[in-house]
Structure formats: C-alpha cells, structure tokens
Amino acid sequence: MKIILLIAGALLVCLTFVWFFFFVPLGCGMNPTGCRQEFPVFSAIGLMHLWLPLAAAFVLILLGLMR
C-alpha cells in the first residue's frame, strides 16, 4: 500500500503540471474567437487547476511515507 500511495502521488504531481501548463492553455488556444487570457499560478484558476491537485498529491505522498 505504501508503494501504491507514493506512485500515485508522484504520478499526480507530474500529471498536474502537464494539465496546468499544457492542456489548460491549449484549451484556451483552441477557442476559434482567439484567446488572450493568461493563467497565473496565484489566481482562482491556479488554485483550482494547480494548487488543489498538488495538495492532494502531497497528501498521498505523505500518507505513503508515514506508513
């Protein structure tokens, strides 16, 4: 169980960065009317798409380390 939690946490960290820095701007860029929106890390979008998944990933990693 310890290894599964550590792997899941590390995988979630990697996928969170791919999601926030690749797919979120890509979805905005695919808008046919154009997109000039920025995605700052310290904003509501950053909180929802970056910090909450990172917090969940670090909880998984901490649980894996504590077992």
N, C-alpha and C positions, 0 to 999 in steps of 0.2 A: 504494500500500500504506500509505503514511503517513496519508493521509486516512481510509482504512478503519479503521485502528487507533485513530485519535483519535475517530472517530464511534462505534465500538464501545465504547470506554472511557467516553465521555460518556453513551452510552445505558445502559450497565451501571450507572453511578453513579445515574442517575435511576431506573432500574427497581429497584435495590437499596433505595432509600429508600421507594419505593412498596410494595415487598414487605414490608419490615420494619415500617413504620409504618401500613400499611393491611391487607394480607392476613393477616399473622400474627395480629394481634389479632382480625380478622374471623373467622378460622377457630376461634379460641377462643370467640368470642361465639356462634357457630352451634351450639355444643355444647348439646344440649337439657337437660342437667343443670345448666347455669349455669357461669360461668367467672369466677373471681376472681383469676386468675393475672395477674401483671404481667410486662412484657417489658423489663427494664432493659438498657441498652446494654452495660454492663460485666458480663456474665454468660455462661454457656455458650450460652444461646440467642442472645444478642447476638453472640457470637463466630461462631457457625455461620451465622446469618442476616443479619448486617450486616457484620462486620469482614472476613471471608474474601472475600465478593464485592467489597467495596470495595478490598481489596488487589489482587484480580485486575484490577479496573477501572483502578487506578492503574498497575499493571504495563503494561497495554495502552496507556495514555496516555503513559507514559514511553518505551515502545518506539516509539510514533508520533513523539514529539518528538526521539528520538535518531536517527532515520533521516533 
